[in-house]
Each structure stands twice: as structure tokens, then as C-alpha cells.
Amino acid sequence: MKQKIRIPFFEIGTKNYIYGDAVFDLAKAAEAASKKYDIDVLFIAPYTEIRRIAEHTGHLIVLAPYMDTLRPGRGMADVLPEAVKAAGAKGVVMNHCERPMTLSAIKKTIDRANELDLLSFACADTIAEAQAIAQLHPNIINPEPTELIGSGNVSDMGYVKKTIEVIKAIYPDIMVEQAAGVSSGKQVYDFIFAGAEATGAASGIFNAPDPYAMVDEMIGSVRRACDDLQKARKSA
């Protein structure tokens, strides 16, 4: 059975900003914030750290940054889906702008993820690409304009609301994250309050003066936005 995710959630991508023990230390900080604010956190870990993080955290949902679609046997240097799962990953990212994929490859990766009960987390650039990927029915879509990733500038609310609308029109159960350029707790709050089911950050955390404090700030902002949104709906 696939890992269940509570909405709204937060996602942290380490990319190659840090490595080794620094990844583990950040994962522990994310774990603490996840428990403190009662928010599910997806943690995209380097392959080399998946097992250690999965074995020493209880609240993080660990994802692999990519996987190939081969099966056990030959395939030197390819990333075997079964190995990703055995290491403790609960899901896999696909089609990030730093590792783009064809629609055909995305479909094959989603199929392999489904075989192994791994969550499929697909990135998209344009609204049209988000629509196309939604047809393949991944568990999560993260629409983020490529030019905004790592820029500190976030998607405008028109893009946010339109991507949510077009994805949900195809498969309402696809979870939609909005994360491009997120660098502050306020931006996290604004996205969740606008209706995004999740947001996340990479450079916005690692370029902060205190990455650990930023992790706490961002995850705390998910909780505050969630609580305020519920209050607003009750009073409407």
C-alpha cells in the first residue's frame, strides 16, 4: 500500500546543496518541525542518504530524486526501482527541470512506481505540460515555471489557481503542490491559503542565513495557513 499523505504538506528538496552528514542533520530538523506542527513532510534525499534517513526518522516521507524503469538484472549505473524502495524511499520524483523526461518516460516511471506502491511526484513547467502529465495520473504534480526555480521569485496567483483548476478537472485526487522560488514563510502561507495542497523549497532553505530556522518557519507557516483557512471557511 502506498504511503498516505495528509493535506496540506510540505516538501524539502536537498538537490546537491548539501551532502553526507549535513543531509542527515537537516532531515532531523525537518523531522522535529514535522512533529512540532503536525504537518507531513516529504524529504527528497540523495540516493546515498535514503536508507539512513528512512531508518532514523518516523515522520518524514522520503522520496528518491529519480529512478529508471529497468528490472533486476543488467543495467550498470541505472537506478533500480526495487533498490529505491528497499532503501526506504516511499516515492520518487520525476521530470524535474534539472532532469527532464519525455511524456513516455514519465508514463513508464509512474507505472513502475505503481507496481511497487511508490508515490509518483511529477514536476511540470507550463499549464499545458501540467495538463498532459495529469492525464498520466501521478499522485502529486508540482507545477513550477522553470525560470522561477531557485530565483527567489514565486509563481503568480493566476498560475497557481489555473494549474490547480486544470489538474483537478482531469483527476481530482491528484495532489497539487506549488513550490517554484519559495524562499520565505510568508510565501508558503500565501500558497497554502490560496488553495495549494502543498508547497516546498530547496534553494529558499539553503540560501537562508539559518537553514534550520527556515525549515521550522516554512513548516510552521503551512500549519498557520491551514488553520486560518479552516477558520475562514467556517465563518463564510
C-alpha positions in Angstrom: 0.0 0.0 0.0 1.3 3.5 -0.9 2.2 5.9 1.8 -0.7 8.2 2.8 -0.1 11.9 2.8 -2.2 14.4 4.8 -3.0 17.7 3.1 -1.5 20.3 3.3 2.0 19.0 3.3 5.5 20.4 2.8 8.3 19.2 0.6 12.1 19.7 1.0 14.4 19.1 -1.9 18.1 18.8 -0.9 19.4 18.6 -4.5 23.2 18.8 -4.1 23.3 21.9 -1.9 24.4 19.6 1.0 25.7 16.0 1.3 26.7 13.4 3.8 26.0 14.2 7.5 24.6 17.6 6.6 21.7 16.0 4.8 21.0 13.8 7.8 21.2 16.8 10.2 18.7 18.7 8.1 16.4 15.7 7.9 16.4 15.6 11.7 15.5 19.3 11.8 12.6 18.6 9.4 11.5 15.7 11.5 11.4 17.9 14.6 9.3 20.5 12.7 7.0 17.9 11.3 6.2 16.6 14.8 6.0 20.1 16.3 3.4 21.4 13.8 1.8 18.1 12.9 2.4 18.5 9.2 3.5 15.7 6.8 6.9 16.5 5.2 8.2 15.0 2.0 12.0 14.9 2.1 13.8 14.3 -1.3 17.1 12.8 -0.3 20.2 12.0 -2.3 20.4 8.2 -3.1 23.3 7.8 -0.7 21.3 9.1 2.3 17.9 7.5 1.7 18.4 4.5 3.9 20.0 6.4 6.8 17.2 9.0 6.9 14.4 6.4 6.4 15.8 4.3 9.3 16.3 7.2 11.7 13.1 9.2 11.2 9.5 8.3 11.8 7.6 11.3 10.4 9.4 12.1 7.1 8.2 10.7 3.9 11.4 10.1 2.0 11.5 10.3 -1.8 14.2 9.5 -4.3 15.1 12.2 -6.8 14.7 10.0 -9.8 14.7 6.3 -10.9 15.0 4.4 -14.1 12.5 1.8 -15.2 14.7 -1.3 -15.7 14.1 -4.5 -13.8 16.6 -6.5 -11.7 19.4 -7.8 -13.8 21.7 -5.9 -16.1 21.9 -2.1 -16.1 25.2 -0.8 -14.7 24.7 2.7 -13.2 21.0 2.8 -13.7 18.8 3.4 -10.6 16.7 0.3 -10.0 13.1 1.0 -8.6 13.3 -2.1 -6.4 16.5 -0.8 -4.8 15.0 2.6 -4.2 12.1 1.0 -2.3 14.4 -1.4 -0.4 16.5 1.6 0.8 13.3 3.0 2.4 12.0 5.5 -0.1 8.2 5.9 -0.2 8.2 7.6 -3.6 10.1 9.1 -6.5 10.4 12.5 -8.2 10.2 12.7 -12.0 10.6 15.3 -14.7 12.3 18.0 -12.6 13.7 20.7 -14.8 17.2 19.5 -13.8 16.3 16.0 -15.0 13.6 16.5 -17.7 11.8 13.5 -19.1 9.6 12.8 -22.1 5.9 12.0 -21.5 6.6 8.4 -22.5 9.3 8.1 -19.9 7.1 9.8 -17.2 4.4 7.3 -18.0 6.7 4.3 -17.7 8.1 5.7 -14.4 4.6 6.2 -13.0 3.7 2.6 -14.0 6.8 1.2 -12.3 6.1 3.3 -9.2 2.6 1.9 -9.1 3.9 -1.7 -9.3 5.9 -1.1 -6.2 3.5 1.1 -4.3 5.8 4.1 -4.6 4.3 7.6 -4.7 4.8 9.4 -8.0 5.8 13.0 -7.7 5.8 14.7 -11.1 7.1 18.2 -11.9 5.6 20.3 -14.7 6.6 23.6 -16.3 3.7 25.1 -18.2 0.0 24.8 -17.7 -0.1 22.7 -20.9 2.5 20.3 -19.6 0.7 20.1 -16.2 -2.5 19.1 -18.2 -0.6 16.5 -20.2 1.1 14.9 -17.1 -2.2 14.9 -15.2 -3.5 12.5 -17.9 -0.9 10.0 -16.7 -2.4 10.2 -13.2 0.6 10.6 -10.9 -0.1 11.0 -7.2 1.4 14.5 -7.0 2.1 17.2 -9.6 4.3 20.2 -8.8 3.7 22.8 -11.5 6.6 25.3 -11.4 7.8 27.6 -14.2 11.4 26.6 -14.9 12.6 30.2 -14.9 11.5 30.7 -11.3 13.2 27.7 -9.8 16.0 28.9 -7.5 15.2 32.6 -8.4 13.5 33.7 -5.2 10.5 34.8 -7.2 7.3 32.8 -6.9 4.6 31.9 -9.3 1.8 34.5 -9.6 -1.6 33.5 -8.1 -3.1 33.3 -11.6 -0.7 30.5 -12.5 -1.3 28.8 -9.1 -5.1 28.8 -9.4 -5.1 27.9 -13.1 -2.8 24.9 -12.7 -4.9 23.6 -9.7 -8.0 24.0 -11.8 -6.8 22.2 -14.9 -5.2 19.3 -13.0 -8.2 18.7 -10.7 -10.5 18.8 -13.8 -8.7 15.7 -15.1 -8.2 13.7 -11.8 -9.5 15.4 -8.7 -7.4 13.0 -6.5 -4.0 14.3 -7.8 -2.4 16.4 -5.1 -1.1 19.8 -6.4 2.0 21.4 -4.9 3.2 24.9 -5.7 6.9 25.5 -4.9 8.8 27.5 -7.5 11.0 30.1 -6.0 9.7 29.8 -2.4 12.0 31.5 0.0 10.0 32.7 3.0 7.4 31.6 5.4 5.0 34.2 4.1 5.2 32.8 0.6 4.4 29.3 2.0 1.5 30.8 3.9 0.1 32.6 0.8 0.3 29.5 -1.4 -1.5 27.2 1.1 -4.1 29.9 1.9 -4.7 30.3 -1.9 -5.7 26.6 -2.2 -2.4 24.8 -2.9 -2.4 21.4 -1.2 1.3 21.7 -0.6 4.4 23.8 -1.1 8.1 23.3 -0.7 11.6 24.7 -1.1 15.2 23.9 -1.9 17.3 27.0 -2.5 15.0 29.0 -0.3 16.1 26.9 2.6 19.8 26.5 1.8 20.4 30.2 0.8 18.8 31.3 4.1 21.1 32.7 6.8 19.9 29.8 9.1 18.5 26.9 7.0 17.3 25.1 10.2 15.3 28.1 11.3 13.9 28.4 7.8 12.7 24.8 7.8 10.9 25.5 11.0 9.5 28.8 9.7 8.2 27.3 6.5 6.6 24.2 8.0 5.1 26.3 10.8 3.6 28.5 8.0 1.9 25.5 6.5 0.2 24.9 9.8 -0.8 28.5 10.3 -2.3 28.8 6.8 -4.2 25.6 7.2 -5.7 26.7 10.5 -6.6 30.2 9.1 -8.1 28.7 6.0 -10.3 26.4 8.1 -11.5 29.3 10.2 -12.2 31.3 7.1 -14.3 28.5 5.6 -16.3 28.1 8.8 -17.1 31.8 9.0 -18.1 32.1 5.3 
